[in-house]
Amino acid sequence: NTFTLLPTAMCSKRRGACGVAHEGRIFIFGGNNGIIHHSSCEVFDPSTNTFTLLPTAMCSKRRGACGVAHEGRIFIFGGNNGITSLSSCEVFALPPVTVTSTSPEVASKP
């Protein structure tokens, strides 16, 4: 068992970020870059080893939050906004993942 650095880096430096795995991707919410708390979110796709900054930011800046995926949505609980601890919760509705195939076996099934 060993750790290996990924060939790409996140879009933003983040400590205390919240990571949630869902449908083969890893969503990273908030965190702090050493100066400011983030409200931004990015997603890591292990199949391509790429990070993408999502166009939608959270309502609040959060570091040290807790997150869970449930029924197509990601819930982000608590954390700290750089001033105070938060008791609020945010919900991120995920777009459905579209899987396409060029395999004739898959394409021919009704």
C-alpha positions in Angstrom: 0.0 0.0 0.0 1.6 3.3 -1.2 0.5 6.8 -1.9 1.2 8.2 -5.4 0.9 11.8 -6.6 -1.7 12.4 -9.3 -0.3 13.8 -12.6 -2.6 16.8 -12.3 -3.3 19.2 -9.4 -6.6 20.7 -8.2 -7.8 23.9 -9.7 -7.3 25.7 -6.3 -5.2 25.0 -3.2 -7.5 23.6 -0.5 -7.0 22.6 3.1 -10.0 21.5 5.2 -12.0 20.8 2.0 -14.9 18.4 1.9 -14.7 15.5 -0.6 -17.6 13.4 -1.6 -17.5 10.4 -4.1 -20.5 10.0 -6.3 -21.1 8.1 -9.5 -17.4 7.5 -10.3 -16.4 11.1 -9.6 -15.0 13.0 -6.5 -16.5 16.4 -5.7 -14.4 18.8 -3.6 -16.2 21.6 -1.8 -14.8 24.7 -0.1 -11.6 24.6 2.0 -9.0 27.3 2.6 -5.9 28.2 0.5 -4.0 29.6 3.5 -5.5 33.1 3.0 -9.2 32.8 2.2 -12.0 30.3 2.6 -13.5 29.0 -0.6 -17.1 28.7 -1.7 -16.0 27.1 -5.0 -16.4 23.4 -5.9 -14.4 21.2 -8.3 -14.8 17.7 -9.5 -12.1 15.0 -10.1 -12.7 12.4 -12.8 -10.4 9.4 -12.0 -11.0 8.0 -15.5 -9.2 11.0 -17.1 -7.2 12.2 -14.0 -8.6 15.7 -14.5 -10.0 18.3 -12.1 -12.7 20.7 -13.4 -13.9 23.8 -11.6 -17.7 23.7 -11.4 -19.6 26.8 -12.5 -21.7 26.8 -9.4 -20.4 27.9 -6.0 -21.8 27.1 -2.6 -23.9 29.7 -0.9 -21.4 30.0 1.9 -17.6 29.8 2.1 -16.8 26.6 4.1 -13.8 24.9 5.5 -14.0 21.7 7.6 -17.5 20.8 6.4 -19.0 17.3 6.3 -20.6 16.0 3.1 -22.6 13.0 1.9 -24.1 11.9 -1.4 -27.7 10.8 -1.2 -30.2 10.1 -4.0 -28.5 12.2 -6.7 -27.7 15.1 -4.4 -24.7 16.1 -2.2 -25.4 17.5 1.2 -22.8 19.8 2.8 -23.1 20.3 6.6 -21.5 22.9 8.9 -17.9 23.9 8.7 -16.4 27.4 9.3 -16.6 30.4 7.1 -13.5 32.1 8.4 -15.4 34.1 11.0 -17.7 31.6 12.8 -18.7 28.0 12.9 -21.7 27.2 10.7 -24.8 25.2 11.5 -26.3 25.5 8.0 -26.6 22.9 5.3 -26.4 23.2 1.5 -27.7 20.8 -1.1 -26.0 20.4 -4.5 -28.2 18.7 -7.1 -26.0 16.7 -9.5 -26.6 16.5 -13.2 -27.1 12.9 -14.3 -24.0 11.1 -15.6 -24.5 10.1 -19.2 -22.7 7.0 -20.3 -22.3 6.4 -24.0 -21.0 3.3 -25.7 -19.9 2.5 -29.2 -20.2 -1.2 -28.5 -22.7 -2.9 -30.9 -23.8 -5.2 -28.1 -24.9 -2.2 -25.9 -26.2 -0.1 -28.8 -28.5 -2.9 -30.0 -30.2 -3.5 -26.7 -33.7 -1.8 -26.4 
